[in-house]
Amino acid sequence: MAYNRFRYYDPNTACYLNSDPIGLEGGSTPYFYVQNPLDFLDPFGLSSCKKNADILRQNMLKEGKTFQKGDAAAHIVASTGSKGHWEAASRSRELLAKYRVNINDAANGIPLGC
């Protein structure tokens, strides 16, 4: 048994003992550990899938951005998140729209090391 910030994790079952404290925004499996901890980085626990991160990474590579081994593509303005997180980022999303920058454009991404 291990305490992992806000809840206890049981490595024998690969599950948490209680559901994700973020609620339904935590994804379809609120008791499980991340889908792939080696392939996807979500430091704030706000993303429930990596589809946008994969699209962002491909767009960044097309624009010539480089990644070090283990780096993830991170959105500067979040692509997913909890309701409160989205509300806090609304001004940033408005600026992206004003300058016609898609949420997954390379201009909205940075390589983020583990």
C-alpha positions in Angstrom: 0.0 0.0 0.0 1.3 3.4 -0.9 0.0 6.9 -0.2 0.1 8.9 -3.5 -0.8 12.5 -2.6 -4.6 12.4 -2.2 -5.3 8.7 -2.0 -3.9 5.2 -1.3 -2.6 3.0 -4.2 -2.5 -0.8 -4.0 0.3 -2.1 -6.4 -1.0 -5.7 -6.2 -4.3 -4.7 -7.8 -2.9 -1.7 -9.8 -5.8 0.3 -8.4 -6.5 3.1 -5.9 -8.7 2.4 -2.9 -10.9 5.4 -3.5 -11.9 7.2 -6.7 -10.1 10.0 -8.3 -10.6 13.2 -6.2 -11.1 15.2 -9.4 -14.4 13.3 -10.0 -15.7 12.5 -13.5 -13.0 14.6 -15.1 -10.5 12.0 -14.1 -11.5 9.7 -16.9 -13.5 6.5 -17.3 -11.5 4.6 -14.8 -11.4 6.7 -11.6 -9.8 3.9 -9.5 -7.0 2.9 -11.9 -3.5 4.3 -12.3 -2.7 6.3 -15.4 -3.2 4.5 -18.7 0.5 4.5 -19.6 2.9 6.3 -17.2 5.9 5.9 -19.5 4.2 7.4 -22.6 2.1 10.3 -21.2 2.7 13.1 -18.8 -0.2 14.7 -16.9 1.4 16.5 -13.9 -1.8 18.1 -12.7 -4.1 15.0 -13.3 -6.4 17.0 -15.5 -6.3 15.0 -18.8 -8.2 11.9 -19.4 -6.8 10.9 -22.8 -3.7 11.6 -24.8 -5.3 12.1 -28.2 -4.6 15.9 -28.2 -1.1 15.4 -26.9 -0.3 13.1 -29.8 -1.8 15.5 -32.3 0.2 18.4 -30.7 3.4 16.4 -30.8 3.0 15.6 -34.5 2.3 19.2 -35.3 5.3 20.3 -33.3 7.5 17.8 -35.2 6.2 19.1 -38.5 7.2 22.6 -37.4 10.8 21.4 -36.6 10.5 21.4 -32.8 12.8 18.8 -31.2 12.2 16.5 -28.3 14.6 14.9 -25.9 14.1 11.2 -25.0 11.2 11.0 -22.5 9.8 14.5 -23.4 6.1 14.9 -23.8 4.2 17.4 -25.9 2.5 19.8 -23.5 -0.1 22.4 -24.3 0.6 25.9 -23.2 -3.1 26.6 -23.1 -4.8 23.4 -21.8 -6.7 21.2 -24.2 -8.6 19.3 -21.6 -9.3 19.6 -17.9 -11.7 20.0 -15.1 -14.5 22.6 -15.2 -12.6 25.0 -12.9 -9.4 24.6 -15.0 -11.3 25.4 -18.2 -12.8 28.5 -16.7 -9.4 29.7 -15.5 -8.0 29.3 -19.1 -10.9 30.9 -20.9 -9.0 34.2 -21.6 -6.1 32.3 -23.0 -8.4 30.3 -25.3 -10.0 33.5 -26.4 -6.5 34.8 -27.4 -5.8 31.6 -29.3 -9.1 32.0 -31.2 -8.4 35.7 -31.9 -5.1 34.8 -33.6 -6.5 31.7 -35.2 -4.3 29.3 -33.3 -5.9 25.8 -32.9 -5.5 24.2 -29.5 -3.2 21.6 -31.1 -1.1 23.9 -33.3 2.6 23.8 -32.7 2.5 27.4 -31.5 0.5 26.2 -28.4 3.0 23.5 -27.5 6.2 23.0 -25.6 8.4 19.9 -25.0 8.1 19.0 -21.3 10.6 16.7 -19.7 9.7 14.1 -17.1 
